[in-house]
C-alpha cells in the first residue's frame, strides 16, 4: 500500500497571495475557467479527504461549498465547532504532526490541504506536506493573505512539472524534499 500524500493544491496571484486581506477572492472567481478547471476535476478524483483552516471553511460556506459525508472534510480550529456544522465535517484542534501521522495510516486516497496560509505554514513547519500544486493567476493584487504565513524557514522543493494554460495561468507542481 502506498503512503497517502498531503498535497496543497491552491491558486495564488502572481504576487503570491491566496486572497485579499479581507478574504475576498473576486480576482480569482471572476475568471472564466477552461474545461477541466485547470486539472482540479481530475485532482478531486485522487483525494478523499480535505483539510481546511476555519477561515477557509467559513469562506467556502459563504461561496456555496457543499460539505457532505461523501468526502471527509476536517477543519482545524481553535474554536468550538458551530452547532450547525454539516454532518460530514469534523473539527480538530490537536497537534498537527500526530494527527497527520494517524491520518496517513488510515486507508484511503491522497489528502488535500486547501488552506489557508496559517494552516499551510503550520503543516510545513511540521514536515507534513508532500507536494504543492500552485496555480499562479496572471494578476497582481498588491496585498493580501500570503500563500504561506511568514516565518523563518528553509524548505527545498523539487519541480515536478510546469503547465501553461491559454489564459496565462501557470501551474507549478513541486515535491517537498525531505529535511
TIRO-2110 file (N, C-alpha, C; in Angstrom, 1 decimal):
// TIRO-2110
0.8, -1.2, 0.0, N, 1, A
0.0, 0.0, 0.0, CA, 1, A
0.9, 1.2, 0.0, C, 1, A
0.6, 2.2, -0.9, N, 2, A
1.4, 3.4, -0.9, CA, 2, A
0.9, 4.4, 0.2, C, 2, A
1.8, 5.2, 0.6, N, 3, A
1.5, 6.2, 1.7, CA, 3, A
0.7, 7.3, 1.1, C, 3, A
-0.3, 7.7, 1.8, N, 4, A
-1.2, 8.8, 1.4, CA, 4, A
-0.4, 10.1, 1.5, C, 4, A
-0.5, 10.9, 0.4, N, 5, A
0.3, 12.1, 0.4, CA, 5, A
-0.6, 13.3, 0.8, C, 5, A
-0.1, 14.3, 1.5, N, 6, A
-0.7, 15.5, 1.8, CA, 6, A
-0.3, 16.5, 0.7, C, 6, A
-1.3, 17.0, -0.1, N, 7, A
-1.0, 17.9, -1.2, CA, 7, A
-1.7, 19.2, -1.0, C, 7, A
-0.9, 20.3, -1.1, N, 8, A
-1.5, 21.6, -1.2, CA, 8, A
-1.8, 21.9, -2.6, C, 8, A
-3.1, 22.1, -3.0, N, 9, A
-3.5, 22.4, -4.4, CA, 9, A
-4.2, 23.7, -4.2, C, 9, A
-3.6, 24.8, -4.7, N, 10, A
-4.1, 26.2, -4.4, CA, 10, A
-3.8, 27.1, -5.5, C, 10, A
-4.5, 28.2, -5.6, N, 11, A
-4.2, 29.3, -6.6, CA, 11, A
-3.7, 30.5, -5.8, C, 11, A
-2.7, 31.2, -6.5, N, 12, A
-2.2, 32.4, -5.9, CA, 12, A
-2.2, 33.5, -7.0, C, 12, A
-2.2, 34.7, -6.6, N, 13, A
-2.0, 35.8, -7.5, CA, 13, A
-0.5, 35.8, -7.9, C, 13, A
-0.1, 36.5, -8.9, N, 14, A
1.3, 36.5, -9.4, CA, 14, A
2.2, 37.1, -8.3, C, 14, A
1.6, 37.8, -7.4, N, 15, A
2.5, 38.3, -6.3, CA, 15, A
2.4, 37.5, -5.0, C, 15, A
1.8, 36.3, -5.1, N, 16, A
1.9, 35.3, -4.0, CA, 16, A
0.8, 35.3, -3.0, C, 16, A
-0.3, 35.9, -3.3, N, 17, A
-1.4, 36.0, -2.3, CA, 17, A
-2.5, 35.0, -2.7, C, 17, A
-3.1, 34.4, -1.7, N, 18, A
-4.3, 33.4, -1.9, CA, 18, A
-5.6, 34.1, -1.8, C, 18, A
-5.6, 35.3, -1.2, N, 19, A
-6.9, 36.1, -1.0, CA, 19, A
-6.4, 37.5, -0.7, C, 19, A
-7.4, 38.4, -0.8, N, 20, A
-7.1, 39.8, -0.3, CA, 20, A
-7.2, 39.7, 1.2, C, 20, A
-6.7, 40.8, 1.9, N, 21, A
-6.6, 40.8, 3.3, CA, 21, A
-8.0, 40.5, 4.0, C, 21, A
-9.1, 40.9, 3.4, N, 22, A
-10.4, 40.7, 3.9, CA, 22, A
-11.0, 39.3, 3.5, C, 22, A
-10.2, 38.5, 2.8, N, 23, A
-10.6, 37.2, 2.4, CA, 23, A
-11.3, 37.2, 1.0, C, 23, A
-11.4, 38.3, 0.4, N, 24, A
-12.1, 38.4, -0.9, CA, 24, A
-11.3, 37.7, -2.0, C, 24, A
-12.0, 37.0, -2.8, N, 25, A
-11.4, 36.1, -3.9, CA, 25, A
-11.9, 36.6, -5.3, C, 25, A
-12.5, 37.7, -5.4, N, 26, A
-13.1, 38.2, -6.7, CA, 26, A
-12.1, 38.1, -7.8, C, 26, A
-10.8, 38.5, -7.5, N, 27, A
-9.8, 38.4, -8.5, CA, 27, A
-9.6, 37.0, -9.1, C, 27, A
-10.0, 36.0, -8.4, N, 28, A
-9.9, 34.6, -8.8, CA, 28, A
-11.2, 34.1, -9.3, C, 28, A
-12.3, 34.3, -8.7, N, 29, A
-13.5, 33.7, -9.0, CA, 29, A
-14.2, 34.4, -10.2, C, 29, A
-13.8, 35.6, -10.6, N, 30, A
-14.4, 36.2, -11.8, CA, 30, A
-13.8, 35.8, -13.1, C, 30, A
-12.7, 35.0, -13.0, N, 31, A
-12.1, 34.5, -14.3, CA, 31, A
-12.9, 33.4, -14.9, C, 31, A
-13.0, 33.4, -16.2, N, 32, A
-13.7, 32.2, -16.8, CA, 32, A
-12.7, 31.0, -16.8, C, 32, A
-13.1, 29.9, -16.3, N, 33, A
-12.2, 28.7, -16.2, CA, 33, A
-12.3, 27.9, -17.4, C, 33, A
-11.2, 27.3, -17.9, N, 34, A
-11.2, 26.4, -19.0, CA, 34, A
-11.9, 25.1, -18.6, C, 34, A
-12.2, 24.3, -19.7, N, 35, A
-12.7, 22.9, -19.4, CA, 35, A
-11.7, 22.2, -18.6, C, 35, A
-12.2, 21.4, -17.6, N, 36, A
-11.3, 20.7, -16.7, CA, 36, A
-10.9, 21.5, -15.6, C, 36, A
-11.2, 22.8, -15.6, N, 37, A
-10.9, 23.7, -14.5, CA, 37, A
-9.5, 23.6, -14.0, C, 37, A
-8.5, 23.7, -14.9, N, 38, A
-7.1, 23.7, -14.6, CA, 38, A
-6.6, 22.4, -13.9, C, 38, A
-7.3, 21.3, -14.3, N, 39, A
-6.9, 20.0, -13.7, CA, 39, A
-7.5, 19.7, -12.4, C, 39, A
-8.3, 20.6, -11.8, N, 40, A
-8.9, 20.3, -10.4, CA, 40, A
-9.9, 19.2, -10.5, C, 40, A
-10.6, 19.0, -11.6, N, 41, A
-11.6, 17.9, -11.6, CA, 41, A
-10.9, 16.6, -11.5, C, 41, A
-9.8, 16.4, -12.3, N, 42, A
-9.0, 15.2, -12.2, CA, 42, A
-8.4, 15.0, -10.8, C, 42, A
-7.9, 16.1, -10.2, N, 43, A
-7.3, 16.1, -8.9, CA, 43, A
-8.3, 15.6, -7.9, C, 43, A
-9.5, 16.1, -8.0, N, 44, A
-10.5, 15.7, -7.0, CA, 44, A
-10.8, 14.2, -6.9, C, 44, A
-10.5, 13.5, -8.1, N, 45, A
-10.7, 12.0, -8.1, CA, 45, A
-9.6, 11.3, -7.4, C, 45, A
-8.5, 12.0, -7.1, N, 46, A
-7.3, 11.4, -6.5, CA, 46, A
-7.3, 11.6, -5.0, C, 46, A
-8.3, 12.3, -4.4, N, 47, A
-8.3, 12.6, -3.0, CA, 47, A
-9.6, 12.1, -2.4, C, 47, A
-9.6, 11.9, -1.1, N, 48, A
-10.9, 11.6, -0.4, CA, 48, A
-11.0, 12.3, 0.9, C, 48, A
-10.0, 13.2, 1.2, N, 49, A
-10.0, 13.9, 2.5, CA, 49, A
-9.5, 15.3, 2.2, C, 49, A
-10.3, 16.3, 2.8, N, 50, A
-9.9, 17.7, 2.6, CA, 50, A
-9.6, 18.3, 4.0, C, 50, A
-8.5, 19.0, 4.1, N, 51, A
-8.1, 19.7, 5.4, CA, 51, A
-8.2, 21.2, 5.1, C, 51, A
-8.9, 21.9, 6.1, N, 52, A
-9.1, 23.3, 5.9, CA, 52, A
-8.9, 24.0, 7.3, C, 52, A
-8.4, 25.2, 7.2, N, 53, A
-8.5, 26.1, 8.4, CA, 53, A
-9.9, 26.6, 8.5, C, 53, A
-10.2, 27.1, 9.7, N, 54, A
-11.5, 27.6, 10.0, CA, 54, A
-12.0, 28.7, 9.0, C, 54, A
-11.1, 29.7, 8.8, N, 55, A
-11.4, 30.8, 7.9, CA, 55, A
-11.7, 30.3, 6.5, C, 55, A
-10.9, 29.4, 6.0, N, 56, A
-11.1, 28.8, 4.7, CA, 56, A
-12.4, 28.1, 4.6, C, 56, A
-12.7, 27.3, 5.6, N, 57, A
-14.0, 26.6, 5.7, CA, 57, A
-15.2, 27.6, 5.7, C, 57, A
-15.1, 28.7, 6.5, N, 58, A
-16.2, 29.7, 6.5, CA, 58, A
-16.3, 30.4, 5.2, C, 58, A
-15.2, 30.7, 4.5, N, 59, A
-15.2, 31.3, 3.2, CA, 59, A
-15.9, 30.4, 2.2, C, 59, A
-15.6, 29.1, 2.3, N, 60, A
-16.2, 28.1, 1.4, CA, 60, A
-17.7, 28.1, 1.6, C, 60, A
-18.1, 28.1, 2.8, N, 61, A
-19.6, 28.1, 3.1, CA, 61, A
-20.2, 29.4, 2.4, C, 61, A
-19.6, 30.5, 2.6, N, 62, A
-20.1, 31.8, 2.0, CA, 62, A
-20.2, 31.7, 0.5, C, 62, A
-19.3, 31.0, -0.1, N, 63, A
-19.2, 30.8, -1.5, CA, 63, A
-20.1, 29.7, -2.1, C, 63, A
-20.8, 29.0, -1.1, N, 64, A
-21.8, 28.0, -1.6, CA, 64, A
-21.2, 26.6, -1.6, C, 64, A
-20.0, 26.3, -1.0, N, 65, A
-19.5, 25.0, -1.0, CA, 65, A
-20.4, 24.1, -0.2, C, 65, A
-20.5, 22.8, -0.7, N, 66, A
-21.3, 21.8, -0.1, CA, 66, A
-20.3, 20.8, 0.6, C, 66, A
-20.4, 20.7, 1.9, N, 67, A
-19.6, 19.7, 2.6, CA, 67, A
-20.6, 18.6, 3.0, C, 67, A
-20.3, 17.4, 2.5, N, 68, A
-21.2, 16.3, 2.8, CA, 68, A
-20.3, 15.1, 3.2, C, 68, A
-20.9, 14.0, 3.5, N, 69, A
-20.2, 12.8, 4.0, CA, 69, A
-19.5, 12.0, 2.9, C, 69, A
-19.7, 12.4, 1.6, N, 70, A
-19.0, 11.6, 0.5, CA, 70, A
-17.5, 11.7, 0.7, C, 70, A
-17.0, 12.9, 0.9, N, 71, A
-15.6, 13.0, 1.2, CA, 71, A
-15.4, 13.6, 2.6, C, 71, A
-14.3, 13.2, 3.2, N, 72, A
-14.1, 13.6, 4.6, CA, 72, A
-13.5, 15.0, 4.6, C, 72, A
-14.1, 15.9, 5.4, N, 73, A
-13.7, 17.3, 5.5, CA, 73, A
-13.3, 17.5, 7.0, C, 73, A
-12.0, 18.0, 7.2, N, 74, A
-11.5, 18.2, 8.5, CA, 74, A
-11.1, 19.6, 8.6, C, 74, A
-11.7, 20.3, 9.6, N, 75, A
-11.4, 21.7, 9.8, CA, 75, A
-10.6, 21.9, 11.1, C, 75, A
-9.4, 22.5, 10.9, N, 76, A
-8.6, 22.8, 12.1, CA, 76, A
-9.0, 24.2, 12.6, C, 76, A
-9.3, 24.2, 13.9, N, 77, A
-9.8, 25.4, 14.5, CA, 77, A
-9.6, 25.4, 16.0, C, 77, A
-9.3, 26.6, 16.5, N, 78, A
-9.1, 26.7, 18.0, CA, 78, A
-10.4, 27.0, 18.7, C, 78, A
-11.5, 27.2, 17.9, N, 79, A
-12.8, 27.5, 18.4, CA, 79, A
-13.7, 26.2, 18.5, C, 79, A
-14.7, 26.2, 19.3, N, 80, A
-15.6, 25.1, 19.3, CA, 80, A
-16.4, 25.0, 18.0, C, 80, A
-16.7, 23.8, 17.6, N, 81, A
-17.4, 23.6, 16.3, CA, 81, A
-18.8, 24.3, 16.4, C, 81, A
-19.2, 24.9, 15.3, N, 82, A
-20.5, 25.5, 15.2, CA, 82, A
-21.6, 24.5, 15.3, C, 82, A
-22.7, 24.8, 16.0, N, 83, A
-23.8, 23.8, 16.2, CA, 83, A
-24.4, 23.4, 14.8, C, 83, A
-24.4, 24.2, 13.8, N, 84, A
-25.0, 23.9, 12.5, CA, 84, A
-24.0, 23.4, 11.5, C, 84, A
-22.9, 22.8, 12.0, N, 85, A
-21.9, 22.3, 11.0, CA, 85, A
-22.5, 21.0, 10.3, C, 85, A
-22.3, 20.9, 9.0, N, 86, A
-22.8, 19.7, 8.3, CA, 86, A
-22.2, 18.4, 8.9, C, 86, A
-23.0, 17.4, 8.8, N, 87, A
-22.6, 16.1, 9.4, CA, 87, A
-21.3, 15.5, 8.9, C, 87, A
-20.9, 15.9, 7.6, N, 88, A
-19.6, 15.4, 7.1, CA, 88, A
-18.4, 16.1, 7.4, C, 88, A
-18.5, 17.1, 8.4, N, 89, A
-17.4, 17.9, 8.7, CA, 89, A
-16.9, 17.6, 10.1, C, 89, A
-15.6, 17.4, 10.3, N, 90, A
-15.0, 17.1, 11.6, CA, 90, A
-14.2, 18.3, 12.0, C, 90, A
-14.2, 18.7, 13.2, N, 91, A
-13.4, 19.8, 13.7, CA, 91, A
-12.3, 19.2, 14.6, C, 91, A
-11.1, 19.7, 14.4, N, 92, A
-9.9, 19.2, 15.1, CA, 92, A
-9.1, 20.4, 15.7, C, 92, A
-8.6, 20.3, 16.9, N, 93, A
-7.8, 21.4, 17.5, CA, 93, A
-6.5, 20.8, 18.1, C, 93, A
-6.1, 19.6, 17.8, N, 94, A
-4.9, 19.0, 18.4, CA, 94, A
-3.7, 19.3, 17.6, C, 94, A
-2.6, 18.6, 18.0, N, 95, A
-1.3, 18.8, 17.3, CA, 95, A
-1.3, 18.2, 15.9, C, 95, A
-0.8, 19.0, 15.0, N, 96, A
-0.8, 18.6, 13.6, CA, 96, A
0.0, 17.4, 13.3, C, 96, A
1.2, 17.3, 13.8, N, 97, A
2.1, 16.2, 13.5, CA, 97, A
1.5, 14.9, 13.8, C, 97, A
1.1, 14.7, 15.0, N, 98, A
0.5, 13.4, 15.4, CA, 98, A
-0.8, 13.1, 14.6, C, 98, A
-1.6, 14.1, 14.4, N, 99, A
-2.9, 14.0, 13.6, CA, 99, A
-2.6, 13.5, 12.2, C, 99, A
-1.6, 14.1, 11.5, N, 100, A
-1.3, 13.7, 10.1, CA, 100, A
-0.7, 12.3, 10.1, C, 100, A
0.2, 11.9, 11.0, N, 101, A
0.7, 10.6, 11.1, CA, 101, A
-0.4, 9.6, 11.2, C, 101, A
-1.4, 9.8, 12.0, N, 102, A
-2.5, 8.9, 12.2, CA, 102, A
-3.4, 8.9, 10.9, C, 102, A
-3.6, 10.0, 10.3, N, 103, A
-4.4, 10.1, 9.1, CA, 103, A
-3.8, 9.3, 8.0, C, 103, A
-2.4, 9.4, 7.9, N, 104, A
-1.7, 8.7, 6.8, CA, 104, A
-1.8, 7.2, 7.0, C, 104, A
-2.0, 6.7, 8.2, N, 105, A
-2.0, 5.3, 8.5, CA, 105, A
-3.4, 4.7, 8.1, C, 105, A
-4.4, 5.5, 7.9, N, 106, A
-5.7, 5.1, 7.6, CA, 106, A
-5.8, 4.8, 6.1, C, 106, A
-6.5, 3.8, 5.6, N, 107, A
-6.6, 3.6, 4.2, CA, 107, A
-7.3, 4.7, 3.5, C, 107, A
-7.0, 4.9, 2.3, N, 108, A
-7.7, 6.0, 1.5, CA, 108, A
-6.8, 6.6, 0.4, C, 108, A
-7.4, 7.6, -0.2, N, 109, A
-6.7, 8.3, -1.3, CA, 109, A
-5.8, 9.4, -0.7, C, 109, A
-5.3, 10.2, -1.5, N, 110, A
-4.4, 11.4, -1.0, CA, 110, A
-5.3, 12.4, -0.3, C, 110, A
-4.6, 13.3, 0.3, N, 111, A
-5.3, 14.3, 1.2, CA, 111, A
-5.0, 15.7, 0.7, C, 111, A
-6.0, 16.5, 0.6, N, 112, A
-5.9, 17.8, 0.0, CA, 112, A
-5.9, 18.8, 1.2, C, 112, A
-4.8, 19.5, 1.3, N, 113, A
-4.7, 20.6, 2.3, CA, 113, A
-5.0, 21.9, 1.5, C, 113, A
-6.2, 22.4, 1.8, N, 114, A
-6.8, 23.5, 1.0, CA, 114, A
-6.2, 24.9, 1.4, C, 114, A
-6.0, 25.0, 2.7, N, 115, A
-5.5, 26.3, 3.2, CA, 115, A
-6.3, 26.7, 4.5, C, 115, A
-6.0, 27.8, 5.0, N, 116, A
-5.3, 28.9, 4.4, CA, 116, A
-3.8, 29.0, 4.8, C, 116, A
-3.3, 30.2, 4.6, N, 117, A
-1.8, 30.4, 4.8, CA, 117, A
-1.3, 30.0, 6.1, C, 117, A
-2.0, 30.3, 7.2, N, 118, A
-1.5, 29.9, 8.5, CA, 118, A
-1.5, 28.4, 8.7, C, 118, A
-2.5, 27.7, 8.2, N, 119, A
-2.5, 26.2, 8.3, CA, 119, A
-1.5, 25.6, 7.4, C, 119, A
-1.3, 26.1, 6.2, N, 120, A
-0.2, 25.6, 5.4, CA, 120, A
1.1, 25.8, 6.0, C, 120, A
1.4, 26.9, 6.6, N, 121, A
2.6, 27.2, 7.3, CA, 121, A
2.8, 26.2, 8.5, C, 121, A
1.8, 26.0, 9.2, N, 122, A
1.9, 25.0, 10.4, CA, 122, A
2.2, 23.6, 9.9, C, 122, A
1.5, 23.2, 8.8, N, 123, A
1.8, 21.8, 8.3, CA, 123, A
3.2, 21.8, 7.7, C, 123, A
3.7, 22.8, 7.1, N, 124, A
5.0, 22.9, 6.5, CA, 124, A
6.1, 22.8, 7.6, C, 124, A
5.8, 23.5, 8.7, N, 125, A
6.8, 23.5, 9.8, CA, 125, A
6.8, 22.1, 10.5, C, 125, A
5.8, 21.4, 10.4, N, 126, A
5.7, 20.0, 11.0, CA, 126, A
6.3, 19.0, 10.0, C, 126, A
6.6, 19.4, 8.8, N, 127, A
7.1, 18.4, 7.8, CA, 127, A
6.0, 17.5, 7.3, C, 127, A
4.8, 18.1, 7.3, N, 128, A
3.6, 17.3, 7.0, CA, 128, A
3.0, 17.5, 5.6, C, 128, A
3.7, 18.1, 4.7, N, 129, A
3.3, 18.3, 3.3, CA, 129, A
4.2, 17.6, 2.4, C, 129, A
3.6, 16.9, 1.4, N, 130, A
4.4, 16.1, 0.4, CA, 130, A
4.6, 16.9, -0.9, C, 130, A
3.5, 17.6, -1.3, N, 131, A
3.6, 18.2, -2.6, CA, 131, A
2.8, 19.6, -2.6, C, 131, A
3.2, 20.5, -3.5, N, 132, A
2.4, 21.7, -3.7, CA, 132, A
2.1, 21.7, -5.2, C, 132, A
0.8, 22.0, -5.5, N, 133, A
0.4, 22.4, -6.9, CA, 133, A
-0.1, 23.8, -6.8, C, 133, A
0.6, 24.7, -7.3, N, 134, A
0.3, 26.1, -7.2, CA, 134, A
0.0, 26.7, -8.6, C, 134, A
-1.3, 27.1, -8.7, N, 135, A
-1.7, 27.8, -9.9, CA, 135, A
-1.5, 29.3, -9.8, C, 135, A
-0.6, 29.8, -10.6, N, 136, A
-0.3, 31.3, -10.5, CA, 136, A
-1.2, 32.0, -11.5, C, 136, A
-2.1, 32.8, -11.0, N, 137, A
-3.1, 33.6, -11.8, CA, 137, A
-2.4, 34.8, -12.2, C, 137, A
-2.5, 35.2, -13.5, N, 138, A
-1.7, 36.3, -14.0, CA, 138, A
-2.4, 37.7, -13.6, C, 138, A
-2.3, 38.0, -12.3, N, 139, A
-2.8, 39.3, -11.8, CA, 139, A
-2.0, 39.6, -10.5, C, 139, A
-1.7, 40.9, -10.4, N, 140, A
-1.2, 41.3, -9.1, CA, 140, A
-2.3, 41.9, -8.3, C, 140, A
-2.4, 41.6, -7.0, N, 141, A
-3.5, 42.2, -6.2, CA, 141, A
-2.9, 43.1, -5.1, C, 141, A
-1.5, 43.2, -5.0, N, 142, A
-0.9, 44.2, -4.2, CA, 142, A
-0.8, 43.9, -2.7, C, 142, A
-1.7, 43.2, -2.1, N, 143, A
-1.7, 42.9, -0.7, CA, 143, A
-2.7, 41.8, -0.4, C, 143, A
-2.5, 41.1, 0.7, N, 144, A
-3.4, 40.1, 1.0, CA, 144, A
-2.9, 39.0, 1.9, C, 144, A
-3.5, 37.9, 1.8, N, 145, A
-3.1, 36.7, 2.7, CA, 145, A
-2.1, 35.9, 1.9, C, 145, A
-0.8, 35.8, 2.4, N, 146, A
0.2, 35.1, 1.6, CA, 146, A
-0.1, 33.6, 1.5, C, 146, A
0.5, 32.9, 0.5, N, 147, A
0.3, 31.5, 0.4, CA, 147, A
0.7, 30.8, 1.6, C, 147, A
1.8, 31.2, 2.2, N, 148, A
2.3, 30.6, 3.5, CA, 148, A
2.6, 31.7, 4.4, C, 148, A
2.1, 31.6, 5.6, N, 149, A
2.3, 32.6, 6.7, CA, 149, A
3.8, 32.8, 6.9, C, 149, A
4.2, 34.0, 7.0, N, 150, A
5.7, 34.3, 7.1, CA, 150, A
6.2, 33.9, 8.5, C, 150, A
7.3, 33.0, 8.3, N, 151, A
8.1, 32.6, 9.5, CA, 151, A
9.4, 32.3, 8.9, C, 151, A
10.4, 32.1, 9.8, N, 152, A
11.8, 31.8, 9.3, CA, 152, A
11.8, 30.3, 9.0, C, 152, A
12.1, 30.0, 7.8, N, 153, A
12.1, 28.5, 7.4, CA, 153, A
12.9, 28.4, 6.1, C, 153, A
13.4, 27.2, 5.8, N, 154, A
14.1, 26.9, 4.6, CA, 154, A
13.6, 25.5, 4.2, C, 154, A
12.7, 25.5, 3.1, N, 155, A
12.2, 24.2, 2.7, CA, 155, A
12.5, 24.0, 1.2, C, 155, A
13.4, 23.1, 0.9, N, 156, A
13.7, 22.9, -0.5, CA, 156, A
12.6, 22.2, -1.3, C, 156, A
12.4, 22.5, -2.5, N, 157, A
11.4, 21.9, -3.4, CA, 157, A
12.0, 21.3, -4.6, C, 157, A
11.4, 20.3, -5.2, N, 158, A
11.8, 19.7, -6.4, CA, 158, A
10.7, 19.9, -7.4, C, 158, A
11.0, 20.6, -8.5, N, 159, A
10.0, 20.9, -9.5, CA, 159, A
9.7, 19.6, -10.3, C, 159, A
8.4, 19.2, -10.3, N, 160, A
7.9, 18.0, -10.9, CA, 160, A
7.4, 18.3, -12.3, C, 160, A
6.7, 19.5, -12.5, N, 161, A
6.1, 19.8, -13.8, CA, 161, A
5.7, 21.3, -13.8, C, 161, A
5.5, 21.8, -15.0, N, 162, A
5.0, 23.1, -15.2, CA, 162, A
4.0, 23.0, -16.3, C, 162, A
2.8, 23.6, -16.1, N, 163, A
1.8, 23.6, -17.2, CA, 163, A
1.3, 25.0, -17.4, C, 163, A
1.3, 25.4, -18.7, N, 164, A
0.8, 26.8, -19.0, CA, 164, A
-0.5, 26.6, -19.7, C, 164, A
-1.5, 27.4, -19.3, N, 165, A
-2.8, 27.4, -19.9, CA, 165, A
-3.0, 28.7, -20.8, C, 165, A
-3.9, 28.6, -21.7, N, 166, A
-4.1, 29.6, -22.7, CA, 166, A
-4.4, 31.0, -22.2, C, 166, A
-5.0, 31.0, -21.0, N, 167, A
-5.4, 32.3, -20.4, CA, 167, A
-4.2, 32.9, -19.6, C, 167, A
-3.0, 32.3, -19.6, N, 168, A
-1.9, 32.9, -18.9, CA, 168, A
-1.6, 32.3, -17.6, C, 168, A
-2.5, 31.5, -17.0, N, 169, A
-2.3, 30.8, -15.8, CA, 169, A
-1.2, 29.8, -15.9, C, 169, A
-0.3, 29.7, -15.0, N, 170, A
0.8, 28.7, -14.9, CA, 170, A
0.6, 27.9, -13.7, C, 170, A
0.7, 26.6, -13.9, N, 171, A
0.6, 25.7, -12.7, CA, 171, A
1.9, 25.0, -12.5, C, 171, A
2.4, 25.2, -11.3, N, 172, A
3.7, 24.6, -10.8, CA, 172, A
3.4, 23.5, -9.9, C, 172, A
4.1, 22.3, -10.1, N, 173, A
3.9, 21.2, -9.3, CA, 173, A
5.3, 20.8, -8.7, C, 173, A
5.3, 21.0, -7.3, N, 174, A
6.6, 20.7, -6.6, CA, 174, A
6.4, 19.6, -5.6, C, 174, A
7.5, 18.8, -5.4, N, 175, A
7.6, 17.8, -4.4, CA, 175, A
8.4, 18.5, -3.3, C, 175, A
8.0, 18.3, -2.0, N, 176, A
8.7, 18.9, -0.9, CA, 176, A
9.9, 17.9, -0.6, C, 176, A
11.1, 18.3, -0.6, N, 177, A
12.2, 17.5, -0.3, CA, 177, A
12.3, 17.2, 1.2, C, 177, A
12.7, 16.0, 1.5, N, 178, A
12.9, 15.7, 3.0, CA, 178, A
13.9, 16.5, 3.6, C, 178, A
13.6, 16.9, 4.8, N, 179, A
14.6, 17.8, 5.5, CA, 179, A
15.5, 16.9, 6.4, C, 179, A
END
